[in-house]
């Protein structure tokens, strides 16, 4: 049975009722006037709900910490790996250059990284 209130049934658990009778948001718009969208429980509309007040629980704080975590290309481990690879390339280029010229290489071959 459909409610006799204006608006009928709503989806996602929203209450039925007349949105025109709801309180207004009132936030200042770019035009300079007050926002006329219906307000939520906090008094603002869905677009002007306000800034986040931050995490409330330990789990939320951990999620925020992990969201700002450096990883991938700029992570500490990746940087160290790239520096090691660059050094290996320089040593290899120097070794090859020495072999092509027919002279002895200046690089100590014992210092080169060994395959695991």
C-alpha positions in Angstrom: 0.0 0.0 0.0 1.4 3.4 -1.0 1.5 6.2 1.6 -0.9 9.0 1.2 2.0 11.5 1.8 3.3 13.3 -1.3 6.3 11.6 -2.8 5.5 7.9 -2.4 8.0 5.1 -1.6 11.7 5.9 -1.8 14.6 3.7 -2.4 17.6 2.8 -0.2 15.8 3.2 3.1 15.0 6.9 2.8 12.0 8.2 4.6 8.9 9.1 2.6 7.6 12.6 2.8 7.4 15.9 1.1 10.9 17.2 0.4 9.5 20.7 0.1 8.7 20.8 3.8 12.3 19.8 4.8 14.6 22.4 6.3 16.9 24.1 3.8 20.7 23.8 3.7 21.5 27.5 3.8 25.1 27.2 2.8 26.5 30.1 0.8 26.6 29.3 -2.9 28.9 30.8 -5.6 26.1 33.2 -6.5 26.2 34.5 -3.0 22.7 33.3 -2.0 21.8 30.5 0.4 21.6 26.9 -0.9 17.9 25.8 -1.2 18.5 22.1 -1.2 16.8 20.0 1.5 19.0 19.6 4.5 20.1 16.3 6.2 20.2 15.6 9.9 23.3 17.7 10.3 21.5 20.7 8.7 23.4 20.8 5.4 22.5 19.2 2.0 24.4 16.3 0.5 26.6 18.7 -1.4 27.5 21.0 1.5 27.8 18.3 4.3 30.9 19.8 5.7 34.5 18.8 6.1 35.5 15.4 7.6 36.1 15.4 11.3 38.7 12.8 11.0 38.9 9.2 12.2 37.0 8.2 15.3 38.3 4.7 15.9 41.7 3.1 16.0 40.8 1.2 12.8 39.9 4.5 11.0 43.2 6.0 12.1 45.1 3.0 10.7 43.2 3.3 7.4 44.2 7.0 7.2 47.8 6.2 8.0 48.0 3.5 5.3 46.3 5.8 2.8 49.3 8.2 3.0 51.8 5.4 2.9 54.6 5.7 0.3 54.8 2.7 -1.9 55.6 1.6 -5.4 58.1 3.7 -7.4 59.1 6.1 -4.6 59.2 3.6 -1.7 62.4 3.0 0.3 62.8 -0.5 -1.0 62.2 0.4 -4.6 64.7 3.3 -4.4 67.4 1.1 -2.9 66.8 -1.5 -5.6 67.0 1.0 -8.4 70.3 2.5 -6.9 71.7 -1.0 -6.8 70.7 -1.7 -10.4 72.2 1.6 -11.5 75.5 0.7 -9.9 75.4 -2.7 -11.5 74.8 -1.1 -14.9 77.7 1.3 -14.4 80.1 -1.5 -13.4 79.0 -3.7 -16.3 79.4 -0.8 -18.8 82.9 -0.2 -17.4 83.8 -3.8 -17.6 82.6 -4.2 -21.2 84.4 -1.0 -22.2 87.6 -2.4 -20.7 87.2 -5.7 -22.6 86.5 -4.0 -25.9 89.7 -1.9 -25.6 91.8 -4.9 -24.8 92.9 -3.6 -21.4 92.3 -5.0 -18.0 89.1 -3.7 -16.3 89.4 -1.2 -13.5 86.4 -2.7 -11.7 87.0 -5.3 -9.1 84.8 -8.2 -10.4 84.5 -9.7 -6.9 82.6 -6.6 -5.8 79.9 -7.1 -8.5 76.6 -8.5 -7.2 76.2 -12.3 -7.5 73.0 -13.9 -8.7 70.9 -15.6 -6.0 
